[in-house]
């Protein structure tokens, strides 16, 4: 700690017992709180990954800041997705199939267990609503009959 740095809470000043270095200071390590900024290690890992232009499927050229993203330009009429409804539906179905391949499907034992839980819960809710309906019907009959 130099003369220009303020003393940290918990650190010792002059006149205290000598520390491991013999200079009278003891190192106090406090955990750092997250700042919300990405760490340099994470930034280096991101810099190594290549950015890919989704429209052409080619690797994007790095920009000044090194992000590899292309500058946004004004859209031309032919740049957007196709207006053909059949192409739209076909693309949509291809995306649905791609997402369904990512799903982790339950095995038979899990499926039986989940189905049993749902059926018991359904039976409980039907009984609860029937009891409330029956009770309110009897109450209305007592009041108006």
Beta strands, then each sheet from edge to edge (+ up, - down):
end
